């Protein structure tokens, strides 16, 4: 009996479980609004939280999302390698103005990069931004928790 395939599958399962476990974080949740439409968003401000994002999740409740916070404006790059949820992303500048909107494809390893410099990225269920008529130039209203650590 060859146990190598079973051993290999067990190792892959354990590696997957470890990477999933590493992404289970208790992130702060804040209210956010755009054009008087509200979302409750988890705030991913540290490198580890930004790296995990919404990966390894099966669903995202309606009117929920994730706000990625960076220390300064820069070109941002996102992909969906371990993300199963169809999402859309907004790139937002330091003044909280929407600069760009993109739809993301689950499991894609293609980077979706911002054309403009951005300090924030906001992910929500695909279609939420269109359904709520969010467009470039709109103001995003939110207040980050005090003493928010953005890492680097």
N, C-alpha and C positions, 0 to 999 in steps of 0.2 A: 504494500500500500504506500503510495506516494503522499507524504504529508506536506510537501513544499507548497502546493497551491493553497491549502487551508491555512498554513502558517503565514503565507504572503497576504492572504485576505485579512487575517487577524491583525497583522501589522498595519495594513492600510486603514482598517477600521479604527485602530487605536490612534494612529496619526490624525485621522479625521476628527475623532472625538476630542483629542487634545487641542487642535486648532479651533474647534467649535467652542470648547470650554474657555479658551483664552479670550474669546470674544463676548463672554457673558459678563457685562459690566453694568453696574448701577450708575447710569449717567443722569445728570440733572435734566429735568424736564421744565421747559418754559413755554409760555404762550407767545405766539407770533401772529402778526396779521399783515395781510396785503389787501389793499382795496376793501377794507372792513370785513374780509373773510378770514376766519381764524383757523390756526393749526396749533396743536400741542406738539412740540418737537423735543427730542433728546438732543443734548448738546455734546458733540464730539470735539473736544478742544485739545486733547493730548495726542501725541503721535500714536500711541497704542489705540486709543478710541477712534481716531480717524482711520487708521489702518483696518480696523474691524468693520466700522460703519454698520451697514445693515446686512452684512454677509451672514450666512448660516441661519437665516430666518425664513419662515414659510409664508408669512403674511404681515401686512402692516395695516392696522386699523384705519378706517376712514378718518380724515382730518387729523392724521398724525404724520410725523416726518422726522427727519434728522437734519440738524444744522451743524455743518462742519466749520469750525472756527480756526483761523490761522493768525499768526502774530502780525503779519503785514500783508499788503497786497502783493500778489504774484500771479504768474500764470499757473493755473490749477489743472490737474490731470486726474480723472477718475475712470475706473473700470468696474466691471461687474462679475469678475471671475467666479466668486463664491456666492453670488447673490441670485436668488431664485425669483424675487419679486420684480415685476415690471415697474420701473420707476421713471420719473422725470427729474431733472436737476436744473436748478437756477444757479448761475454764477452772479454774485452780489459784491459790489465794491465796498470800500471802507465807510462810505456815507450811507450805506444800506439801500442803494439803488440797484435794481435788477439790471444786469448788463446782457445776459444771454439765457436762453432756455434750450435744453436738449432732452430728447427722449433717450433712455438707456435700454439696452437689450440684456435680459438675464443671461448670465454665464459668459458674456462677451469678454474677451481679453484685449479688445481694442480700446485704447485710451480715448476718452472724450475730453479734449482739452479746451480750456477757455481761450478765446481769442483776445479778450481784454484781461487786464490784471484784475484779480478779485481777492477779497479777503475772506469771503464766506461762500459756502456752497450749501444749497438747501435741496434735499431730496424728499419727494413725496410720491404717492402712488401715481402711476402714469395716468395722465388725463386730468389730474386735480388742477393744475395751473391753467389749462385750456378751459375747463369747466367753470373756473372762477375768473376768467378773462385777465389773467396775469400776463403782463408783457414787459419788454425792456422799457426802462424809464420809471416803472412803478417803485414806490417806496415800501420797504419791508420794515415793519415796526416790531422791535423786540428789545429787551434789556437783558444783558448777560448777568449771571450771578456775580456778586462781588468777589474779587480776588480769583477770578477764573484763570487757571493755569493753562496756557496755550503751548506749553513745551517750547519747541523751536519751530 
